[in-house]
Amino acid sequence: MLKMHNIRKSYRTDTIETHALRDFSLEVNEGEFVSVTGPSGSGKTTFLNIAGLLETPTGGQYLLDGEDVSSLNDNQRSRLRNEKIGFIFQGFNLIPDLNLFDNIDVPLRYRGFNAKERKKRIEKVLEQVGLSARARHLPAQLSGGQQQRVAIARALAGEPRFLLADEPTGNLDSLMARQVMELLEFINEWGTTIVMVTHDPDLARRAHRNIQVVDGQVSDLQRTAAPTAVEIA
Amino acid sequence: MLELRPILSALWRHKISALLIALQLGLTLAIVSNALVVIDERTERISRPTGVAVEDINTFGYLAIPKDYDKFEAFRLDLDMIRALPGVASATISNHVPLSGSGSSSGFYTEPNMEVGATAANFYTVDEHFIEALGMNLVAGRGFSPEEIMQVGATSSERPTVAVVTQRLADEMFPQGNALGNAIFRGGDDHPIEIVGIVERNLGPWPNSPIAGRGVFYPAIMDQWFTYIVRAEPGQRDAVLKLVEEKLAERDPNRVINSDTLEEQKDQYYAGDNTMVKVLTAVVILLTFIVALGVVGLTVFWITQRQKQIGVRRALGATRTAISRYFLLENLIIATTGILLGFAAAQIFNGFLVSEFNQPALPLTVTLACALALLGVSLAAALLPALRAANISPATATRSV
């Protein structure tokens, strides 16, 4: 599903060059649930940005679903993000001016679905995250856990094959964090590949595999759960 | 895909700032469209044909110092001298100068001894060179012969028997088109003045008055009111002005000479209109600039405020074009709202101007053209910020600040 080989990413200012990722290599198989941990500044978010096509690597090769995405232009990357990748952000990143229905509608509009198809998908994912009754509410009218469930619904509505979660429980209390984690596990069981960046070792352990990132490199790979059927195959 | 509904939802949540910009646009439309109509009317008024060769004419007057000065003899000697000068095309003497703001008018009738229903018109006393000297176009009949020119002193009771009139006066007094050869009567008396010629146009001394264009020329020279009107060959006006001044002073130093170009006198007459045009043009430019600044300011503010949101949209699959289109569409909605309000305001404002200040009516086409222009300005003002918004990185979505 995701194959990175010797990915490098550096940021350059007038006086200094920072190497965020150095020869970063990783393979994530279809259907896997991978957690990514590491200290602050280790390169987790940079990895996530590159994996999600939000940034381009300085060097190396990145294959997403078998396609080399290193040389895609901005429009092609936008389309690929929209079609294949779902994002869950730490701060939920819902659009405050739009109600839940319209928030979930955002990526579907960019996908070009017609109104009927969009409505069907939105209702379905709202049902999945248990927020059907709140479709016309604004994000500010929901709790943090509910907002994150909306963000998950938004990520799922396009039926992506690959879900990237950036500290999805970082802004939630333990009860809500557990509920969100259970939801992610449920989504993964249905076949969606998930890569989750987290600081929480307990959550990291719940993934199939945990990747430790230190100084911009994969320092440790730990199997934390049983491999998926896809991986065995 | 257009995001009309989400944009409307977002705008509704920021309705005060959106409405303020819309009102600014509407107010600008109301003021600009009305100002443009006034500018157009004044410009048309200033640039309409005068019927005389404004750019080639100089005028000269004098104040004689000796009390027993023989003006009629001076007129003859001066005009003979002027006509012989190089660069002079023609010269005449008149009681008033067209377009100068100083003149005489009277009521004229087609029947003798009438007291009501007069046609008010400007009148001039001129010599036989007046048509050529003023650069007018004789469209019917004839001018005056030297023998017809009367010398009218302070105590003279002699009255003219022939006149040349303007086409407008001829048409208004004789709608059947038979002015030539017919008589007019001045001021309700029974003395007939036969129309022997018709000139195409002469706006008269007061082009902005209702009687502008109605003119009567008498074959007479008055010693109380006189001005030499000298038409130069094309391109020779300024040289002729200087030369005639010198020669008049040289021929008789016992007088104070004043001179002017007809163009300057016309400019002075239209100074108010010109000022109005300049002030209103400045207002139009300034208002348009301010409204553009307002649009730029609001768009930049909203983009800065929504940087994270733009990053999220990009992360969710929005292309750069989609982001620019979002902000341009948002601007279009605000501008259209403002313009619709402005359309109504423009008509109401114009109704007030027409009824209270006798200003020209505002045609819908002008308001429409202004509305489209303002819409263009608004979109152009929003374009650069919208393009910059499109450059916000999708990685902004994962940044915590």
Interface residues (C-beta under 8 A of the other chain):
Chain A: T45 L48 N49 G52 L53 L54 E55 D74 N75 S78 R79 R81 N82 E83 F87 F89 Q90 G91 N93 I95 P96 D97 L98 N99 D102 D105 V106 P107 R109 Y110 R111 G112 R154 G158 D166
Chain B: M1 E3 R5 P6 S9 A10 R13 H14 K308 Q309 V312 R313 R314 A315 L316 G317 A318 T319 R320 T321 A322 S393 P394 A395 A397 T398 S400
